[in-house]
Amino acid sequence: MPPTPASPTPASDETRTGLPGFRSWRTVYWFVLGTFIVVVIALALFSRFFA
């Protein structure tokens, strides 16, 4: 009999965030980057309209 393939291992403790909605650190980083970009754009627009 050929050996059976190993089952996929669950995410290690290093990749788990413990945050609801964020299963990996990569999603946390993308969220932070996206939020930063939105805030910078909002500040640029506010300074143009309210200056």
Secondary structure, DSSP 8 states (H G I E B T S, - for coil): ------------TTT---BTTB-SHHHHHHHHHHHHHHHHHHHHHHHHHH-
